[in-house]
Amino acid sequence: MSNSLSQMQMLYVSEEDRILFRVNSTSGEEFRFWLTRRYVLLLIKVLKDYADKDPDVSAQATPAEKKAVEEFKQEKRISDANFTMQFAEESSSYPLGESTLLAFKLSFSIKDTSLQLSIQPKEGRGINFVINQEINASMIQLLKTAAEKGEWGIQHAFTTSGQVATSSEKRVIN
């Protein structure tokens, strides 16, 4: 993506049993990806790990204090976000094509206070973008809402601890 993020949209599409992830850039480019349940679980883990790196969270002494600060900051960021603006339907270009690509590879790195994400299809080009904690909170909320609509049963992935499984039993996700 050559410019900054302008808008994101995540919608559960029952016919596909996937989440449609649309991103608009400030220059009017639109990128579209299908997110599977498995991919969403991986993405949530990355987003939660980044949220845990927030200095206000990581500076807390106990897990209970970390959880309280993270929940407070998440709620504040969500209340400050604009979820009412309609997604811009008229894009000037589709650099990856107008068809929706299946997200296959997820790469990330945390640098300073930013999360660098790369979403790629199995073959061909994908998108790379950088987000801050505010956009991260919005992405988590959008994913949570879409996954709930799909009744995917992955509420455990959205816990503030950053851990997907809370039991000692090993989990296998297909």
Secondary structure as the mmCIF struct_conf table of DSSP 4:
data_model
#
loop_
_struct_conf.conf_type_id
_struct_conf.id
_struct_conf.beg_label_comp_id
_struct_conf.beg_label_asym_id
_struct_conf.beg_label_seq_id
_struct_conf.end_label_comp_id
_struct_conf.end_label_asym_id
_struct_conf.end_label_seq_id
BEND BEND1 ASN A 3 ASN A 3
STRN STRN1 LEU A 5 VAL A 13
TURN_TY1_P TURN_TY1_P1 SER A 14 ASP A 17
STRN STRN2 ARG A 18 SER A 25
TURN_TY1_P TURN_TY1_P2 THR A 26 SER A 27
BEND BEND2 GLY A 28 GLY A 28
STRN STRN3 GLU A 29 GLU A 29
STRN STRN4 GLU A 30 LEU A 35
HELX_RH_AL_P HELX_RH_AL_P1 ARG A 37 ASP A 52
TURN_TY1_P TURN_TY1_P3 LYS A 53 LYS A 53
HELX_RH_AL_P HELX_RH_AL_P2 PRO A 55 SER A 58
TURN_TY1_P TURN_TY1_P4 ALA A 59 ALA A 59
BEND BEND3 ALA A 61 THR A 62
HELX_RH_AL_P HELX_RH_AL_P3 PRO A 63 ASP A 80
BEND BEND4 ALA A 81 ALA A 81
BEND BEND5 MET A 85 MET A 85
HELX_LH_PP_P HELX_LH_PP_P1 GLN A 86 PHE A 87
BEND BEND6 SER A 92 SER A 92
STRN STRN5 SER A 93 SER A 93
TURN_TY1_P TURN_TY1_P5 PRO A 95 LEU A 96
BEND BEND7 GLU A 98 SER A 99
HELX_LH_PP_P HELX_LH_PP_P2 THR A 100 THR A 100
STRN STRN6 LEU A 101 LEU A 102
HELX_LH_PP_P HELX_LH_PP_P3 ALA A 103 ALA A 103
STRN STRN7 LYS A 105 LYS A 111
TURN_TY1_P TURN_TY1_P6 ASP A 112 THR A 113
STRN STRN8 SER A 114 GLN A 120
BEND BEND8 LYS A 122 GLY A 124
STRN STRN9 ILE A 127 ILE A 131
HELX_RH_AL_P HELX_RH_AL_P4 GLN A 133 LYS A 149
TURN_TY1_P TURN_TY1_P7 GLY A 150 GLU A 151
HELX_RH_3T_P HELX_RH_3T_P1 GLN A 155 PHE A 158
TURN_TY1_P TURN_TY1_P8 THR A 160 SER A 161
BEND BEND9 GLY A 162 GLY A 162
BEND BEND10 VAL A 164 VAL A 164
BEND BEND11 SER A 167 GLU A 169
#
